[in-house]
Amino acid sequence: MPRLVPIHKARNIGIVAHIDAGKTTTTERILYYAGVSHKMGEVDQGSAVMDWMEQEQERGITITSAATTCLWKDYRVNIIDTPGHVDFTIEVERCLRVLDGVIAVFCAVGGVEPQSETVWRQADRYRVPRIAFINKMDRAGADMDRCVEMMRARLMAEPVVLQMPIGREEDFVGIVDLVSMRALLYYDDVDLGVDFKEADIPPLLRKEAEGRRVELLESMANVDESIMERYIDGEPISSDQLIGAIREATLSLKRIPVLCGATFKNKGVQPLLDAVIRYLPSPADIPPVSGMDLKGKEALRGTDDSVPFSALAFKLMTDPYVGHLTFLRIYSGLLKSGDTVLNATKGTREKIGRLVKMHANKREEIKEVYAGDIVAAIGLRNTTTGNTLCEPTSPILLESMAMPKPVMSVAIEPKTKDDHKKLGTGLSKVAMEDPSFKVSFDEETGQTLISGMGELHLEIIVDRLLREFKVDAVVGKPHVAYRETVSSPSEGEGRFVRQSGGRGQYGHVKLRVEPGERGQGVVFENKVVGGVIPKEYITSVERGVREAAASGVLAGYSMVDLKVTIFDGSYHEVDSSERAFHIAGSIGFKSAAEKAEPLFLEPFMVLDVVAPEGFIGNVIADLNGRRAKIQVVDIQNGVRMVNARVPLAEMFGYATDLRSMTQGRATYTMQFSGYEPVPQSIARTIKEKGV
């Protein structure tokens, strides 16, 4: 069966942004204008196609990334709408790993907000080309120029403005396309923005538009020689030449095209779709995907139907009708339903049951998929997030994806024996779908602990357990994932000697433990000279050190941000073994760490609160009571903005407290920042209670 759409006419894009910037609304409008939906869904009314979960419809937020596909001017556009809330950052992470391009949506009033920075850094890590869409141009306080400056200052980006607004705030009626130098005027919601009029630029805006066009040409001349030559020589530059230069600069990450609109008012969506096709890459434009073959050598797979099949599983979902769905990005080759493939990550074979294209939670069955496609497979039993699937005769292991560590835990207790069994089933299914969610069992308390990225994350999971899996359970107070570290250098000795008739055990090491840099974990260094310990035993010592560090020396929390150096020791030619040095390493580390003034670290969050002027005193006083470190208090568009760093342990229930102290008029966002030392008074409590 041949391709329905040539590979160069395919686009795999994601829509990312800070919470409430308008990602889902933008996606809904795209689907409407592309003819997929016949009615515009609204987030506020709970009718958005992409927000299909009950929890999403009730809260008006996106929780899980939803995939869909549409056709625009003979191009197939696969779209993934991602959450904006920091608690669901794994959804953004795994989508960016497999997407070719991104639309970054910014609020024209809020500009570059905290989660915008987070998703931008994630896109930087995977080197994903992107275009920026400044939304909500019809809102009071909308300022496109300020947004562009914030992109330069906060994101270290090189934006290139391709459009300017016609009218401001409630008078926003259209846009000027600086590439074609034409105006696009929208009618007032008579036809929901389907038709718009292309016209000459209004005389009052002509001079400003010409000035901005010069800025656009100068920006492109700095990255494109042919544009530079024509610009210097005073030759005319056609729209096609400029589009080609902008596309090249976008694909090479040298420039970020910036567009504007108001998707809730149906303005600017069609030009945004045109920009996706013009400037973002097709699967054929991205470099060959890199992986490792079975011998550990680098292997490359180009985006081509004729080369061996390879794909990455980037998301799992439980569907009430078809069961287990595995979302795949096909990097090379083709795949048919019924094929047997190799899971290169686990070394097992999997049979593809059925293949479906997803439209939110609706499915369209297909028989065959090709390089560059995003598809869901039914019937994969052992494949989990980040696994590579490939042709059994030509194995390749693709790079997996970074998984964030949970920062908060709560205890969960089933009410009855029946609930106990259902709880186990529900937790295992949710954990399989969501790699940022972890389940553990506390031997001392006998409690089942669930860990996630924040209060909302855990609240949604508990809600899902109740609704989807009919589990009645009691949830305890959240626990914070503390860490331990050392505050001064120290040395320790580990000696493990056993004599029992025959061959004994002998391992002897001397270790130095010292504080390391924040965020670096445990660094192990070998400085043994003269062969006092054979090299083959050093890895066993390191393993012992890392195992001991994982259980800490104060209250059982894992130790981080320290450097361990082995500098001396001894061995016995007959009695020494890997096991003996493993134990000696563990003993030596604990001995050194206990003398190195160990201390607790706690997770700190970056908090941004937006509140009316009259409530700001109460907000700051409350934050001071929560041990917050106030960084900036700013005023913008008549409201106060507070930026602070605050311990996660003090932030439980903050949403309710903030609402009550500001009559529900303040909002906040919070994201993980890093770990910092715990004050002595609180450290004593943690040690005594072991919480």
TIZALO-912213 format. One record per residue (C-alpha): x, y, z; residue number from 1. Coordinates in steps of 0.02 Angstrom, whole numbers, plus 32768, in hexadecimal, padded with zeros to 4 digits. Layout:
X / Y / Z / NUM
...
% end
This chain:
8000 / 8000 / 8000 / 1
8053 / 80A4 / 7FCB / 2
8062 / 813F / 8039 / 3
7FC9 / 81AF / 8037 / 4
8036 / 8248 / 8058 / 5
80ED / 8259 / 801E / 6
8169 / 8263 / 80AE / 7
819C / 8316 / 8085 / 8
80E5 / 8347 / 809A / 9
80DA / 8303 / 814D / 10
80F2 / 8367 / 81ED / 11
8100 / 8323 / 829E / 12
80E6 / 83B5 / 8314 / 13
80C1 / 83D3 / 83CA / 14
806D / 8466 / 841D / 15
80C4 / 8499 / 84BF / 16
80AF / 852B / 8537 / 17
8096 / 8567 / 85E7 / 18
7FF0 / 8538 / 8636 / 19
7F5C / 859D / 85F3 / 20
7FBA / 85E9 / 855F / 21
7F3A / 859D / 84E8 / 22
7F8A / 84FC / 84A6 / 23
7EEC / 8492 / 84A4 / 24
7E81 / 8520 / 845E / 25
7F02 / 8536 / 83D2 / 26
7EFA / 847C / 83AB / 27
7E3B / 847F / 83AB / 28
7E3C / 850D / 832C / 29
7EBB / 84B3 / 82BE / 30
7E4B / 8418 / 82BA / 31
7DB2 / 8482 / 8290 / 32
7E04 / 84DE / 81FF / 33
7E54 / 843D / 81BE / 34
7DA7 / 83EC / 81B8 / 35
7DC7 / 8367 / 823D / 36
7D49 / 83B1 / 82B8 / 37
7CA2 / 83F8 / 8283 / 38
7C8A / 8456 / 8327 / 39
7D09 / 84BA / 8387 / 40
7D2D / 846E / 8431 / 41
7D47 / 84E5 / 84C3 / 42
7DB8 / 84C1 / 8558 / 43
7D4F / 852B / 85D0 / 44
7CB1 / 84CA / 85A2 / 45
7D07 / 8420 / 85B0 / 46
7CE3 / 83FC / 84F8 / 47
7D94 / 83FF / 84B3 / 48
7DB7 / 8366 / 8445 / 49
7E6C / 8359 / 8482 / 50
7E3D / 8362 / 853B / 51
7DDD / 82BF / 853B / 52
7DFE / 8282 / 85ED / 53
7D75 / 82A7 / 866D / 54
7DF6 / 82F9 / 86DF / 55
7E2F / 836C / 8651 / 56
7D7D / 83A1 / 8627 / 57
7D54 / 83C5 / 86DD / 58
7DF1 / 8429 / 8702 / 59
7E05 / 847E / 8658 / 60
7EBC / 8448 / 864B / 61
7F1C / 83CC / 85E1 / 62
7F60 / 8338 / 8644 / 63
7F97 / 82BB / 85C0 / 64
7FDF / 82DF / 8515 / 65
7F61 / 82B9 / 848C / 66
7F90 / 828E / 83D8 / 67
7F2A / 82B6 / 833E / 68
7F43 / 82CB / 8284 / 69
7EFD / 833F / 81FF / 70
7F17 / 8373 / 814A / 71
7F41 / 8427 / 8119 / 72
7F60 / 8455 / 8062 / 73
7F91 / 83A1 / 8033 / 74
8006 / 8395 / 80C9 / 75
7FE9 / 8318 / 8157 / 76
8005 / 8369 / 8200 / 77
8015 / 82F6 / 8298 / 78
7FF8 / 835F / 8334 / 79
8019 / 8339 / 83EB / 80
7FC7 / 83B0 / 8469 / 81
802C / 83AD / 850A / 82
8004 / 83E2 / 85BD / 83
8042 / 8489 / 8600 / 84
8042 / 845D / 86B9 / 85
80ED / 8434 / 8701 / 86
80A8 / 8398 / 8758 / 87
8092 / 8348 / 86AC / 88
813C / 8378 / 8665 / 89
8160 / 82C1 / 8635 / 90
80D7 / 82D1 / 85B0 / 91
8136 / 8361 / 855F / 92
81DF / 830A / 8572 / 93
81AE / 826B / 8519 / 94
8152 / 82C6 / 848E / 95
81E5 / 8339 / 8469 / 96
8254 / 82A0 / 845B / 97
81F2 / 8262 / 83C3 / 98
81B2 / 8302 / 8370 / 99
8204 / 835B / 82DD / 100
81C3 / 840A / 8303 / 101
816A / 846F / 8388 / 102
80EF / 8500 / 8394 / 103
8119 / 855D / 8435 / 104
807F / 85BF / 846B / 105
8097 / 865C / 84D6 / 106
8013 / 86C8 / 8529 / 107
801F / 877A / 84E6 / 108
7FFF / 87BB / 8596 / 109
8067 / 8742 / 85FF / 110
80F6 / 8731 / 8583 / 111
817C / 86B0 / 85AC / 112
813C / 865C / 864A / 113
8197 / 85DA / 86B7 / 114
8157 / 853D / 8660 / 115
817C / 858E / 85B7 / 116
8233 / 858E / 85EB / 117
822B / 84D8 / 8621 / 118
81E1 / 8499 / 857D / 119
8257 / 8508 / 8519 / 120
82ED / 84B8 / 8571 / 121
82A4 / 840C / 854D / 122
8295 / 8439 / 8494 / 123
8349 / 847A / 8498 / 124
8384 / 83D5 / 84E0 / 125
8338 / 8373 / 844E / 126
8366 / 83FC / 83CF / 127
82B3 / 840C / 8390 / 128
8292 / 849C / 8314 / 129
8203 / 8509 / 834C / 130
8194 / 859D / 8320 / 131
814A / 8613 / 83A1 / 132
8093 / 8644 / 83A1 / 133
8064 / 86D8 / 840E / 134
7FB0 / 86B7 / 843D / 135
7F27 / 871D / 8493 / 136
7F4F / 87BD / 8432 / 137
7E9C / 87F4 / 8457 / 138
7EB7 / 87F8 / 8514 / 139
7ECE / 8897 / 857B / 140
7F89 / 88B3 / 8593 / 141
7FBC / 884D / 84FA / 142
806A / 8882 / 84C0 / 143
80BF / 8821 / 8435 / 144
8162 / 8885 / 843A / 145
8176 / 8864 / 84F4 / 146
815E / 87A9 / 84D5 / 147
81E5 / 87AA / 844F / 148
825E / 8805 / 84C4 / 149
8238 / 8786 / 854E / 150
8260 / 86F9 / 84D4 / 151
830B / 8748 / 84B7 / 152
832E / 8769 / 856F / 153
82E7 / 86CC / 85C2 / 154
82F5 / 8647 / 853B / 155
8398 / 8686 / 84E9 / 156
833A / 8671 / 8444 / 157
834D / 86CE / 839F / 158
8298 / 86F7 / 8371 / 159
8272 / 873A / 82C3 / 160
81C9 / 8791 / 82B9 / 161
8162 / 875F / 821F / 162
80BE / 87B4 / 824D / 163
8081 / 8851 / 82A4 / 164
7FD3 / 886D / 82EE / 165
7F4F / 88DE / 82A2 / 166
7EFE / 8931 / 8338 / 167
7F23 / 8915 / 83F0 / 168
7EC6 / 88B9 / 847A / 169
7E09 / 88B8 / 8459 / 170
7E26 / 8913 / 83B3 / 171
7E94 / 8885 / 836F / 172
7E49 / 885E / 82C4 / 173
7ED4 / 880B / 825F / 174
7F8C / 87FE / 8236 / 175
800B / 8844 / 81BC / 176
8073 / 87BC / 8169 / 177
8122 / 8807 / 815F / 178
815C / 8781 / 80E3 / 179
80D8 / 87A7 / 805D / 180
80B7 / 885A / 809D / 181
7FFB / 883B / 8099 / 182
7F75 / 8855 / 811E / 183
7F02 / 87C9 / 8158 / 184
7E5E / 880D / 819F / 185
7DE6 / 879D / 81FF / 186
7D2A / 87B6 / 8208 / 187
7CD6 / 87BF / 82B1 / 188
7CB0 / 8708 / 82D8 / 189
7C28 / 86FF / 8252 / 190
7C77 / 8663 / 8206 / 191
7CE6 / 8632 / 829A / 192
7D81 / 8672 / 8242 / 193
7D75 / 85FE / 81AC / 194
7D7C / 8690 / 8131 / 195
7DF0 / 8723 / 813B / 196
7E15 / 87AF / 80C1 / 197
7EC1 / 87C9 / 8077 / 198
7EDC / 8883 / 8056 / 199
7F5E / 890D / 8049 / 200
7FB0 / 8941 / 80EB / 201
7F4A / 89CE / 813D / 202
7F9F / 8A77 / 8119 / 203
7FB4 / 8A9E / 81D3 / 204
8019 / 89FE / 81E9 / 205
807C / 8A05 / 8147 / 206
8114 / 8A5F / 818F / 207
811F / 89ED / 8227 / 208
810C / 8953 / 81B9 / 209
8198 / 898C / 8145 / 210
820A / 89A9 / 81DC / 211
81E5 / 88FC / 8220 / 212
8201 / 88B0 / 8173 / 213
82B0 / 8900 / 8172 / 214
82D1 / 88B2 / 821E / 215
829A / 8809 / 81D9 / 216
830C / 8817 / 8141 / 217
83A1 / 884E / 81AB / 218
8387 / 87BD / 8222 / 219
8381 / 8741 / 8191 / 220
8415 / 8793 / 8139 / 221
847E / 8767 / 81D3 / 222
845F / 86AD / 81B8 / 223
8444 / 869C / 80FC / 224
84C7 / 86D4 / 807D / 225
8451 / 86E0 / 7FE7 / 226
83DC / 8754 / 8049 / 227
8471 / 87B9 / 8084 / 228
84B3 / 87D2 / 7FD1 / 229
8409 / 8809 / 7F90 / 230
83EC / 887A / 8026 / 231
8495 / 88D1 / 8015 / 232
8480 / 88E4 / 7F59 / 233
83D3 / 892C / 7F70 / 234
8383 / 88A2 / 7F07 / 235
82CE / 886F / 7F2A / 236
82B6 / 87D5 / 7F96 / 237
821E / 876C / 7F68 / 238
81AC / 8717 / 7FE5 / 239
81E6 / 866A / 7FAA / 240
829E / 8697 / 7FC4 / 241
8279 / 86DA / 8071 / 242
820F / 8641 / 80A0 / 243
829E / 85CE / 8069 / 244
831C / 862F / 80D3 / 245
82A9 / 8630 / 816C / 246
828D / 8574 / 8159 / 247
8348 / 8551 / 8155 / 248
8367 / 85C1 / 81EC / 249
82D9 / 856C / 824C / 250
8316 / 84BB / 8226 / 251
83C7 / 84E9 / 825C / 252
8382 / 8536 / 82FF / 253
83CF / 85E0 / 82D3 / 254
8329 / 863C / 82D2 / 255
827B / 8628 / 831D / 256
81EE / 866A / 82AD / 257
816F / 86CD / 8314 / 258
80B6 / 86D9 / 82E6 / 259
8021 / 8721 / 8342 / 260
7F66 / 8709 / 8353 / 261
7ED3 / 86EB / 83C7 / 262
7E9B / 8637 / 83B5 / 263
7E06 / 8647 / 842B / 264
7DC5 / 86CF / 83B6 / 265
7DF5 / 8665 / 831D / 266
7E7A / 86DC / 82DB / 267
7F24 / 86AA / 8296 / 268
7F10 / 85EC / 8293 / 269
7F19 / 85D0 / 81D6 / 270
7FBC / 8634 / 81C3 / 271
8001 / 85CE / 8255 / 272
7FDA / 852D / 81F6 / 273
802C / 8576 / 815A / 274
80C6 / 859D / 81C4 / 275
80CC / 84E9 / 8204 / 276
80D3 / 84AC / 8150 / 277
814E / 8532 / 8117 / 278
81CB / 8535 / 81A5 / 279
81C4 / 8496 / 820E / 280
821D / 83F8 / 81D2 / 281
81D4 / 835E / 8180 / 282
8215 / 82B6 / 81BF / 283
8288 / 82B6 / 8127 / 284
82DA / 8359 / 8161 / 285
8317 / 8317 / 8208 / 286
83C3 / 82C4 / 8216 / 287
83CA / 8205 / 821A / 288
83A0 / 81C2 / 82C6 / 289
8437 / 8181 / 8325 / 290
843D / 80E1 / 838C / 291
84AC / 804F / 83BA / 292
84B5 / 7FA4 / 8369 / 293
84CB / 7F03 / 83CE / 294
8588 / 7F19 / 83CD / 295
857D / 7FC4 / 841E / 296
85AD / 8022 / 8380 / 297
854E / 80BB / 8343 / 298
84C9 / 8097 / 82C0 / 299
8465 / 8115 / 825B / 300
83B7 / 8102 / 8210 / 301
837A / 8180 / 8191 / 302
82C0 / 81AB / 817F / 303
82A2 / 8136 / 80EE / 304
8220 / 80AF / 80CD / 305
829F / 803C / 8079 / 306
8318 / 802A / 810D / 307
82FD / 7FB1 / 81A0 / 308
8270 / 7FDE / 8217 / 309
8293 / 803C / 82B9 / 310
821D / 8096 / 8331 / 311
8218 / 80DF / 83E1 / 312
818A / 80BE / 845B / 313
816C / 8167 / 84AC / 314
80C4 / 8155 / 8505 / 315
8053 / 80CD / 854A / 316
7F98 / 80DD / 8566 / 317
7F0F / 806C / 85A7 / 318
7E75 / 8073 / 8537 / 319
7DD1 / 8030 / 8580 / 320
7DA0 / 7FE5 / 84D6 / 321
7E40 / 7FA0 / 8489 / 322
7EAE / 7F8C / 8523 / 323
7F65 / 7FB8 / 851E / 324
7F9D / 803E / 84A0 / 325
8054 / 8060 / 847B / 326
807C / 8101 / 841F / 327
810C / 80EF / 83A3 / 328
8174 / 8169 / 833E / 329
81AC / 810C / 82A1 / 330
825C / 8147 / 8275 / 331
8282 / 80D4 / 81E3 / 332
8238 / 8048 / 817A / 333
8182 / 8014 / 817B / 334
8117 / 7FB0 / 81F2 / 335
807C / 7F47 / 81D0 / 336
7FFB / 7F03 / 8248 / 337
802A / 7E4E / 8270 / 338
80E7 / 7E6D / 8261 / 339
815F / 7E27 / 82E3 / 340
81DF / 7EA6 / 8321 / 341
8270 / 7EA5 / 839B / 342
826B / 7F0B / 843B / 343
8324 / 7F36 / 8438 / 344
831E / 7F82 / 84E7 / 345
82E3 / 7EE1 / 8539 / 346
8320 / 7E62 / 84B8 / 347
8271 / 7E18 / 84A1 / 348
8200 / 7E03 / 8409 / 349
8157 / 7E56 / 83F9 / 350
80C7 / 7E37 / 8380 / 351
806B / 7ED0 / 833F / 352
7FB1 / 7EAE / 8352 / 353
7F5B / 7F44 / 8302 / 354
7F95 / 7FF1 / 82CF / 355
7F2A / 808B / 82EB / 356
7F38 / 8144 / 82C9 / 357
7EFA / 81A5 / 8360 / 358
7E89 / 823C / 8363 / 359
7E89 / 8267 / 841E / 360
7E32 / 81CB / 8465 / 361
7DE4 / 8194 / 83BF / 362
7E3A / 8115 / 8350 / 363
7E49 / 80F8 / 8295 / 364
7E8A / 804B / 8268 / 365
7F14 / 8041 / 81E3 / 366
7F74 / 7FAF / 819A / 367
8020 / 7FFB / 817B / 368
808B / 808C / 81B9 / 369
8127 / 80DC / 8171 / 370
81C5 / 8139 / 81A4 / 371
8199 / 81DD / 81F8 / 372
80EC / 81A6 / 8233 / 373
80A7 / 81B1 / 82E5 / 374
8033 / 8120 / 830A / 375
7FEC / 80B7 / 8398 / 376
8003 / 7FF9 / 839D / 377
7F90 / 7F7E / 83F5 / 378
7FD0 / 7ED9 / 8439 / 379
807F / 7F03 / 8479 / 380
8091 / 7EAA / 851F / 381
8140 / 7ED4 / 855E / 382
8168 / 7F7B / 850E / 383
8176 / 8011 / 8583 / 384
819C / 80CB / 856D / 385
8246 / 80EA / 851C / 386
8258 / 803B / 84D1 / 387
829A / 8023 / 8420 / 388
823E / 7FB3 / 83A5 / 389
829B / 7F7C / 8309 / 390
82AF / 7EFC / 827F / 391
82EA / 7E58 / 82D2 / 392
836D / 7E3B / 8249 / 393
83B5 / 7EEC / 8259 / 394
83B2 / 7F1D / 8312 / 395
83CF / 7FD0 / 834E / 396
83BB / 801E / 83FA / 397
8383 / 80D4 / 83F3 / 398
83A8 / 8152 / 847B / 399
831F / 8150 / 84FE / 400
82DA / 81EB / 8555 / 401
82FD / 8245 / 85F8 / 402
8280 / 821D / 8681 / 403
8263 / 829E / 870C / 404
8275 / 8262 / 87C0 / 405
81D8 / 826C / 882F / 406
81DE / 82F5 / 88B4 / 407
8147 / 82C9 / 8920 / 408
80FE / 822C / 896E / 409
805B / 8200 / 89C4 / 410
8025 / 8162 / 8A1E / 411
7F8F / 8108 / 89D4 / 412
7F2B / 8085 / 8A32 / 413
7E9E / 801C / 89E6 / 414
7E01 / 8014 / 8A51 / 415
7DD6 / 7F5C / 8A35 / 416
7E27 / 7EBA / 89FB / 417
7DD2 / 7ECA / 8952 / 418
7E16 / 7F7A / 8941 / 419
7EC5 / 7F38 / 896A / 420
7EC6 / 7ECA / 88CF / 421
7E7B / 7F51 / 885F / 422
7EF8 / 7FD0 / 88A3 / 423
7F8B / 7F63 / 886D / 424
7F44 / 7F51 / 87BD / 425
7F1C / 800A / 87AE / 426
7FC5 / 8045 / 87EE / 427
8025 / 7FD1 / 8779 / 428
7FC2 / 800F / 86E2 / 429
7FD8 / 80C7 / 8710 / 430
8093 / 80AF / 8733 / 431
80A8 / 805A / 868A / 432
8056 / 80EF / 8633 / 433
80B0 / 8177 / 8697 / 434
816D / 8165 / 86B4 / 435
816E / 81FC / 872A / 436
80FB / 819C / 87A1 / 437
8149 / 811C / 8816 / 438
8100 / 809D / 8890 / 439
8164 / 805C / 8924 / 440
8145 / 7FFB / 89C4 / 441
8186 / 803B / 8A6C / 442
81C1 / 7FA1 / 8ACD / 443
81C3 / 7FFE / 8B74 / 444
8113 / 8047 / 8B6D / 445
80C5 / 7FC5 / 8AFA / 446
807E / 8051 / 8A8F / 447
8071 / 8059 / 89D2 / 448
80BD / 80FE / 899A / 449
8096 / 8152 / 88F5 / 450
810E / 81D7 / 88B7 / 451
80F5 / 825C / 8832 / 452
8121 / 8309 / 87F5 / 453
80AE / 836C / 8867 / 454
8007 / 8378 / 88C0 / 455
7F9F / 8386 / 8822 / 456
7FF7 / 82F1 / 87D2 / 457
7FD1 / 8281 / 8867 / 458
7F20 / 82C7 / 8878 / 459
7EFB / 8298 / 87C2 / 460
7F43 / 81E9 / 87D9 / 461
7EDA / 81C9 / 8874 / 462
7E41 / 820A / 8816 / 463
7E68 / 8193 / 8785 / 464
7E79 / 80FF / 87FD / 465
7DCD / 8125 / 8842 / 466
7D76 / 8140 / 8799 / 467
7DCF / 80CA / 8721 / 468
7DFE / 803C / 8796 / 469
7D73 / 8052 / 8819 / 470
7DF0 / 8051 / 88A9 / 471
7DB4 / 809A / 894F / 472
7E51 / 80D4 / 89AA / 473
7E88 / 814C / 8A31 / 474
7F17 / 81C2 / 8A06 / 475
7F8E / 81F9 / 8A8F / 476
7FEE / 829C / 8AA2 / 477
806E / 82B8 / 8A17 / 478
8123 / 828E / 8A3A / 479
81B3 / 82F2 / 89F3 / 480
8244 / 829A / 899E / 481
82D5 / 82DA / 8A09 / 482
838B / 82B8 / 89DE / 483
8429 / 82AE / 8A45 / 484
84D7 / 82F3 / 8A22 / 485
8579 / 831F / 8A7D / 486
85B6 / 83CD / 8AAD / 487
8670 / 83B0 / 8ACD / 488
86FB / 833C / 8A90 / 489
8720 / 829F / 8AF1 / 490
877A / 81FA / 8AE1 / 491
8741 / 814C / 8B11 / 492
8782 / 809B / 8B0E / 493
8723 / 8000 / 8ADC / 494
8768 / 7F57 / 8B0D / 495
870E / 7EB3 / 8AEF / 496
876B / 7E19 / 8B2D / 497
8721 / 7D6B / 8B47 / 498
877E / 7CCB / 8B6C / 499
8719 / 7C2A / 8B6D / 500
8782 / 7B91 / 8B52 / 501
879C / 7B93 / 8A96 / 502
87AB / 7C2D / 8A29 / 503
8783 / 7CCB / 8A89 / 504
874A / 7D79 / 8A57 / 505
87BC / 7E10 / 8A55 / 506
8799 / 7EC1 / 8A19 / 507
87E7 / 7F61 / 8A5A / 508
87CD / 8012 / 8A17 / 509
87EE / 80C6 / 8A4B / 510
8775 / 8147 / 8A09 / 511
8766 / 8203 / 8A09 / 512
86B9 / 8253 / 8A05 / 513
86A1 / 830D / 89DF / 514
8613 / 8381 / 89AB / 515
85F0 / 838C / 88F0 / 516
8593 / 8404 / 8880 / 517
84D6 / 8412 / 888D / 518
847E / 839F / 8813 / 519
8511 / 832C / 87EC / 520
84DD / 8294 / 8852 / 521
8569 / 8220 / 888F / 522
8610 / 822F / 8835 / 523
868C / 81A0 / 8850 / 524
8745 / 81B6 / 882C / 525
87D3 / 8137 / 8832 / 526
887A / 817A / 8870 / 527
88C8 / 80D5 / 88A4 / 528
897C / 80C9 / 8868 / 529
89FE / 8042 / 886D / 530
8983 / 7FB2 / 885B / 531
8958 / 7FA9 / 8914 / 532
88A9 / 7F78 / 88DB / 533
8899 / 7F1D / 8834 / 534
8830 / 7F7B / 87B2 / 535
87AF / 7EF1 / 87A5 / 536
8779 / 7F13 / 885A / 537
8761 / 7FD0 / 8844 / 538
86B7 / 7FBD / 87ED / 539
867D / 7F50 / 887F / 540
86B1 / 7FD9 / 88F9 / 541
8651 / 8059 / 8892 / 542
85B7 / 7FEA / 8892 / 543
85C2 / 7FDA / 8950 / 544
85D6 / 8096 / 8962 / 545
853F / 80BC / 88F4 / 546
84D2 / 803C / 894E / 547
8500 / 8088 / 89F7 / 548
84E1 / 8138 / 89B4 / 549
8432 / 8104 / 8979 / 550
83FD / 80DF / 8A2D / 551
8454 / 8174 / 8A7F / 552
849B / 8184 / 8B2F / 553
841D / 81F6 / 8B87 / 554
836C / 81B7 / 8B64 / 555
8376 / 8143 / 8ACE / 556
8367 / 81C8 / 8A44 / 557
83DB / 81B7 / 89B0 / 558
847B / 821F / 89B3 / 559
84A4 / 8297 / 8925 / 560
851C / 8322 / 88F5 / 561
85BA / 82D5 / 8939 / 562
8661 / 8293 / 88F9 / 563
86AB / 81EF / 8935 / 564
8763 / 81C9 / 8914 / 565
87B8 / 8122 / 8935 / 566
886F / 8146 / 8958 / 567
88B6 / 80AF / 89B5 / 568
8893 / 8002 / 89F9 / 569
88D8 / 7F53 / 89F0 / 570
88AB / 7EA7 / 89AF / 571
88D3 / 7DF0 / 89CD / 572
890B / 7D87 / 893B / 573
889F / 7CF2 / 896E / 574
8812 / 7D35 / 89DA / 575
87E3 / 7DD6 / 897D / 576
8746 / 7DD3 / 8912 / 577
86CE / 7E4B / 88BE / 578
864E / 7E2C / 8947 / 579
86CC / 7E56 / 89D0 / 580
86FB / 7EFB / 897E / 581
8643 / 7F21 / 895E / 582
8620 / 7F12 / 8A19 / 583
86C0 / 7F6F / 8A47 / 584
868E / 7FFF / 89D4 / 585
85E5 / 800A / 8A29 / 586
8631 / 8007 / 8AD8 / 587
86B7 / 8087 / 8AA8 / 588
8639 / 80FF / 8A5C / 589
85C6 / 80FB / 8AF4 / 590
865B / 8115 / 8B67 / 591
8696 / 81AD / 8B04 / 592
85E7 / 81F6 / 8AE7 / 593
85B9 / 81EE / 8BA0 / 594
8652 / 8259 / 8BC9 / 595
8636 / 82D3 / 8B39 / 596
85AE / 8336 / 8B92 / 597
851B / 82EE / 8B30 / 598
8481 / 8359 / 8B18 / 599
83D5 / 834F / 8AC8 / 600
83A6 / 83A1 / 8A24 / 601
82F2 / 83CC / 89F6 / 602
82A3 / 83F0 / 894C / 603
828B / 84AA / 8928 / 604
820E / 84ED / 88AB / 605
820A / 858C / 8843 / 606
8164 / 85DF / 886A / 607
8110 / 866B / 8807 / 608
8077 / 86BC / 8854 / 609
800B / 873B / 87F8 / 610
7F97 / 879A / 886D / 611
7F37 / 8840 / 8870 / 612
7F91 / 88D0 / 88C7 / 613
7F20 / 88CE / 8961 / 614
7F4D / 881B / 8991 / 615
8009 / 881D / 8976 / 616
8032 / 883E / 8A2E / 617
7FD3 / 87A2 / 8A65 / 618
8024 / 873A / 89DB / 619
80D6 / 876E / 8A0A / 620
80B6 / 8757 / 8AC5 / 621
8072 / 86A8 / 8AA5 / 622
8109 / 867C / 8A39 / 623
8182 / 86B9 / 8ABF / 624
8129 / 8643 / 8B38 / 625
814C / 85B6 / 8ABC / 626
8209 / 85D8 / 8ABF / 627
8202 / 8624 / 8A10 / 628
8292 / 8689 / 89C9 / 629
8240 / 871B / 896F / 630
82A4 / 8742 / 88D0 / 631
823F / 87C7 / 8873 / 632
819F / 882A / 8891 / 633
8168 / 887F / 87F1 / 634
80D0 / 88DD / 87B2 / 635
8088 / 88BB / 8706 / 636
7FE4 / 88F2 / 86B9 / 637
7FA2 / 8926 / 8763 / 638
7FC6 / 8881 / 87BD / 639
8056 / 884C / 882D / 640
80C8 / 87BD / 87FC / 641
812E / 8765 / 8882 / 642
81BC / 86F0 / 8856 / 643
8200 / 8686 / 88E4 / 644
825D / 85E6 / 890C / 645
8202 / 857D / 898C / 646
8216 / 84D0 / 89DC / 647
819C / 8451 / 8997 / 648
8179 / 8411 / 8A47 / 649
8126 / 84B8 / 8A72 / 650
80B7 / 84BF / 89D7 / 651
8035 / 8438 / 89F9 / 652
7F87 / 8482 / 89ED / 653
7FCA / 8528 / 89AB / 654
7F49 / 8532 / 891F / 655
7EBA / 8536 / 899F / 656
7F14 / 85AF / 8A14 / 657
7F3D / 8627 / 8985 / 658
7E89 / 8627 / 8948 / 659
7E45 / 864D / 89F5 / 660
7EBF / 86DC / 8A19 / 661
7EA1 / 8730 / 8970 / 662
7DE6 / 870F / 8959 / 663
7E13 / 8698 / 88CC / 664
7E65 / 8722 / 8864 / 665
7F1B / 86E8 / 886A / 666
7F6E / 8660 / 8803 / 667
8014 / 8608 / 8815 / 668
8088 / 8592 / 87B9 / 669
810F / 8528 / 8806 / 670
819A / 84BD / 87C0 / 671
822B / 8459 / 8806 / 672
82CC / 84BD / 8819 / 673
834A / 8452 / 8877 / 674
837D / 8415 / 8924 / 675
83B8 / 8483 / 89B5 / 676
83F0 / 8460 / 8A69 / 677
8369 / 844B / 8AED / 678
836F / 84BD / 8B88 / 679
83B0 / 8466 / 8C25 / 680
830A / 846E / 8C84 / 681
82AC / 8417 / 8BF7 / 682
833B / 839C / 8BDA / 683
8328 / 835E / 8C8D / 684
826F / 833F / 8C70 / 685
8291 / 82E0 / 8BCE / 686
8313 / 8274 / 8C26 / 687
82A3 / 824E / 8CBB / 688
8206 / 8227 / 8C57 / 689
825A / 81DF / 8BBD / 690
81E2 / 8240 / 8B4C / 691
% end
